[in-house]
Amino acid sequence: MTLKECKKEEKVDREFQRKFKFEGSITVLTQMMVDPAAREKRGGAKNLPLRPGEILDVIQFTNQEQILCRNSQRRYGYMPRAVMLPL
């Protein structure tokens, strides 16, 4: 990884911590898959787009309805628990 890529990732992580009021280091708890039977849906301000079959990194189990996740493009957002399947 080049220095430029490393700095870009650090910037994305800082923006995530500010936007979601996340304190501490960002660690991946587990990986989960979006239900392949789920319907595709665009993301919102703090929600990730719903792509069936996508593997997501779980950052935090926030509440009974949502999980804070990171996708393969290093974008952060909430995902409904109802559409998540354990790997």
C-alpha positions in Angstrom: 0.0 0.0 0.0 1.4 3.4 -1.0 1.6 6.3 1.4 -1.1 8.1 -0.6 -3.5 5.2 -0.2 -2.7 4.9 3.5 -3.5 8.6 4.1 -6.7 8.3 2.1 -7.9 5.4 4.3 -7.0 7.3 7.5 -9.1 10.2 6.2 -12.0 8.0 5.5 -11.8 6.4 8.9 -11.6 9.8 10.6 -14.7 10.9 8.7 -16.5 7.7 9.7 -15.7 8.3 13.4 -16.9 11.9 13.2 -20.1 11.1 11.3 -21.2 8.2 13.4 -19.8 9.5 16.7 -17.6 6.3 17.0 -15.0 6.4 19.7 -11.9 4.1 19.8 -10.2 2.1 17.2 -12.1 0.5 14.3 -12.0 -3.2 14.6 -13.9 -5.8 12.6 -16.0 -8.0 14.9 -17.1 -10.5 12.2 -18.2 -10.8 8.6 -21.8 -11.3 7.6 -23.5 -11.7 4.2 -26.6 -9.8 3.0 -29.4 -12.2 2.3 -29.3 -13.2 -1.4 -33.1 -13.2 -1.4 -33.2 -9.5 -0.3 -34.2 -6.9 -2.8 -31.6 -4.4 -3.9 -32.0 -1.0 -2.3 -30.1 2.3 -2.5 -28.4 3.6 0.6 -29.3 6.8 2.5 -27.4 9.3 4.5 -26.1 6.8 7.0 -27.3 3.6 5.4 -25.3 1.3 3.1 -26.8 0.3 -0.2 -28.4 -3.1 0.0 -26.8 -5.5 -2.4 -27.9 -9.2 -2.2 -25.0 -11.6 -1.5 -22.5 -8.9 -0.5 -20.1 -9.7 2.3 -19.8 -6.9 4.9 -17.5 -6.3 7.8 -19.4 -5.8 11.1 -18.0 -2.9 13.1 -20.6 -2.7 15.8 -23.9 -4.3 16.8 -25.8 -1.0 17.5 -29.3 -2.2 18.4 -31.9 -4.8 17.6 -32.7 -3.3 14.2 -29.4 -2.2 12.8 -25.7 -3.2 12.5 -22.9 -0.7 11.7 -21.0 -2.2 8.8 -18.2 -1.5 6.2 -18.5 -2.8 2.6 -15.7 -3.7 0.2 -15.3 -0.1 -1.0 -14.5 0.9 2.6 -17.8 2.8 2.9 -19.5 2.7 6.4 -23.1 2.7 7.2 -26.0 0.9 8.9 -27.6 -2.3 7.6 -30.9 -3.8 8.8 -30.3 -6.9 10.9 -33.3 -8.6 9.2 -31.3 -9.0 6.0 -28.0 -10.2 7.5 -26.9 -13.8 7.5 -23.9 -15.2 9.5 -21.1 -16.7 7.4 
